[in-house]
Amino acid sequence: MRKLPETAAVVFTIRTHITRLDRAIAAPVAAADLARAIGAMPLAMQEYKQIAPFAPALLAWLAARA
């Protein structure tokens, strides 16, 4: 966060990183945790996060790694 000197407005940024899922989910416990979180997520939230169309395939992929 930074405060601009002339206006005193506060500015912040968000840095986004992209990591392949097979590298992010390296441990079986991580796969199980993510599967549990997605399974408990209401469909409306899955749609909002844009994972609903591929949630079944993702859950199958995670189950194979858990």
Backbone as CSV, one residue per row, in Angstrom:
resi,resn,N_x,N_y,N_z,CA_x,CA_y,CA_z,C_x,C_y,C_z
1,MET,0.844,-1.169,0.000,0.000,0.000,0.000,0.894,1.239,0.000
2,ARG,0.436,2.216,-0.713,1.184,3.476,-0.772,0.213,4.651,-0.656
3,LYS,0.684,5.677,0.015,-0.094,6.910,0.117,0.499,7.898,-0.880
4,LEU,-0.331,8.402,-1.765,0.151,9.341,-2.775,0.397,10.704,-2.140
5,PRO,1.530,11.315,-2.438,1.912,12.547,-1.750,1.004,13.747,-2.035
6,GLU,0.515,13.879,-3.251,-0.269,15.077,-3.583,-1.731,14.978,-3.155
7,THR,-2.308,13.783,-3.261,-3.739,13.640,-2.971,-4.021,12.946,-1.657
8,ALA,-3.029,12.289,-1.096,-3.161,11.483,0.115,-4.038,10.251,-0.109
9,ALA,-4.341,9.947,-1.365,-5.094,8.730,-1.683,-4.201,7.517,-1.426
10,VAL,-4.823,6.419,-1.042,-4.090,5.183,-0.793,-4.279,4.266,-1.987
11,VAL,-3.188,3.709,-2.474,-3.202,2.826,-3.631,-2.675,1.462,-3.203
12,PHE,-3.331,0.430,-3.673,-2.815,-0.915,-3.415,-2.906,-1.734,-4.692
13,THR,-2.080,-2.752,-4.769,-2.086,-3.638,-5.925,-2.171,-5.083,-5.448
14,ILE,-2.571,-5.929,-6.353,-2.625,-7.360,-6.072,-1.777,-8.052,-7.137
15,ARG,-0.837,-8.817,-6.714,0.017,-9.560,-7.646,-0.573,-10.957,-7.812
16,THR,-0.781,-11.349,-9.049,-1.341,-12.656,-9.360,-0.254,-13.574,-9.881
17,HIS,-0.234,-14.780,-9.360,0.705,-15.789,-9.830,-0.102,-16.955,-10.386
18,ILE,0.385,-17.568,-11.450,-0.262,-18.737,-12.031,0.661,-19.926,-11.814
19,THR,0.112,-20.960,-11.191,0.862,-22.179,-10.921,0.050,-23.368,-11.402
20,ARG,0.699,-24.294,-12.068,0.002,-25.495,-12.515,-0.550,-26.229,-11.303
21,LEU,-1.744,-26.781,-11.459,-2.410,-27.443,-10.342,-1.602,-28.632,-9.837
22,ASP,-0.971,-29.386,-10.730,-0.198,-30.544,-10.278,1.033,-30.128,-9.464
23,ARG,1.474,-28.892,-9.615,2.580,-28.395,-8.792,2.071,-27.788,-7.482
24,ALA,0.895,-27.204,-7.530,0.317,-26.604,-6.318,-0.200,-27.674,-5.360
25,ILE,-0.684,-28.772,-5.921,-1.226,-29.866,-5.110,-0.223,-31.012,-5.155
26,ALA,0.851,-30.884,-4.410,1.925,-31.869,-4.438,1.725,-32.980,-3.413
27,ALA,1.009,-32.708,-2.342,0.829,-33.687,-1.268,-0.602,-34.217,-1.257
28,PRO,-0.775,-35.497,-0.936,-2.128,-36.066,-0.876,-3.061,-35.302,0.063
29,VAL,-2.530,-34.794,1.163,-3.385,-34.061,2.096,-3.905,-32.774,1.461
30,ALA,-3.095,-32.134,0.627,-3.543,-30.914,-0.055,-4.657,-31.241,-1.044
31,ALA,-4.531,-32.362,-1.745,-5.579,-32.777,-2.680,-6.873,-33.070,-1.934
32,ALA,-6.772,-33.746,-0.816,-7.965,-34.065,-0.018,-8.608,-32.807,0.542
33,ASP,-7.797,-31.882,1.012,-8.327,-30.629,1.561,-9.063,-29.820,0.497
34,LEU,-8.479,-29.705,-0.693,-9.128,-28.944,-1.754,-10.408,-29.630,-2.208
35,ALA,-10.390,-30.944,-2.322,-11.593,-31.689,-2.713,-12.705,-31.485,-1.688
36,ARG,-12.350,-31.506,-0.424,-13.341,-31.301,0.642,-13.932,-29.888,0.558
37,ALA,-13.088,-28.900,0.298,-13.561,-27.511,0.200,-14.486,-27.337,-1.001
38,ILE,-14.117,-27.915,-2.139,-14.959,-27.791,-3.328,-16.263,-28.559,-3.138
39,GLY,-16.178,-29.734,-2.528,-17.387,-30.526,-2.283,-18.365,-29.841,-1.354
40,ALA,-17.868,-29.055,-0.425,-18.731,-28.354,0.530,-19.230,-27.019,-0.010
41,MET,-18.680,-26.587,-1.132,-19.024,-25.283,-1.690,-20.394,-25.328,-2.367
42,PRO,-21.297,-24.418,-2.036,-22.600,-24.370,-2.714,-22.429,-24.143,-4.218
43,LEU,-23.334,-24.675,-4.989,-23.266,-24.547,-6.442,-23.190,-23.084,-6.871
44,ALA,-23.936,-22.217,-6.207,-23.902,-20.790,-6.565,-22.485,-20.227,-6.425
45,MET,-21.749,-20.654,-5.410,-20.377,-20.188,-5.221,-19.462,-20.798,-6.279
46,GLN,-19.673,-22.066,-6.611,-18.889,-22.690,-7.677,-19.105,-21.943,-8.997
47,GLU,-20.334,-21.559,-9.249,-20.623,-20.800,-10.472,-19.955,-19.430,-10.429
48,TYR,-20.021,-18.774,-9.289,-19.385,-17.459,-9.133,-17.871,-17.552,-9.373
49,LYS,-17.260,-18.607,-8.852,-15.817,-18.794,-9.003,-15.462,-19.441,-10.338
50,GLN,-16.473,-19.737,-11.126,-16.327,-20.302,-12.470,-15.650,-21.664,-12.475
51,ILE,-15.950,-22.486,-11.445,-15.420,-23.845,-11.427,-16.516,-24.892,-11.607
52,ALA,-17.762,-24.484,-11.607,-18.872,-25.439,-11.724,-18.768,-26.313,-12.970
53,PRO,-18.429,-25.773,-14.148,-18.394,-26.621,-15.340,-17.378,-27.771,-15.265
54,PHE,-16.283,-27.563,-14.556,-15.270,-28.616,-14.501,-15.079,-29.194,-13.098
55,ALA,-15.974,-28.870,-12.167,-15.853,-29.377,-10.796,-15.838,-30.906,-10.742
56,PRO,-16.707,-31.623,-11.459,-16.645,-33.089,-11.388,-15.288,-33.651,-11.842
57,ALA,-14.745,-33.130,-12.930,-13.435,-33.595,-13.398,-12.342,-33.231,-12.401
58,LEU,-12.419,-32.045,-11.822,-11.430,-31.621,-10.837,-11.495,-32.502,-9.598
59,LEU,-12.701,-32.791,-9.129,-12.846,-33.645,-7.950,-12.309,-35.053,-8.222
60,ALA,-12.527,-35.573,-9.419,-11.980,-36.884,-9.769,-10.454,-36.845,-9.792
61,TRP,-9.894,-35.784,-10.350,-8.444,-35.616,-10.414,-7.868,-35.547,-8.987
62,LEU,-8.526,-34.781,-8.130,-8.057,-34.656,-6.746,-8.172,-35.974,-5.995
63,ALA,-9.255,-36.710,-6.218,-9.454,-38.004,-5.539,-8.347,-38.985,-5.920
64,ALA,-7.906,-38.942,-7.157,-6.828,-39.832,-7.583,-5.502,-39.491,-6.922
65,ARG,-5.368,-38.279,-6.432,-4.125,-37.847,-5.804,-4.182,-37.829,-4.276
66,ALA,-5.364,-37.972,-3.735,-5.527,-37.912,-2.263,-5.109,-39.217,-1.598
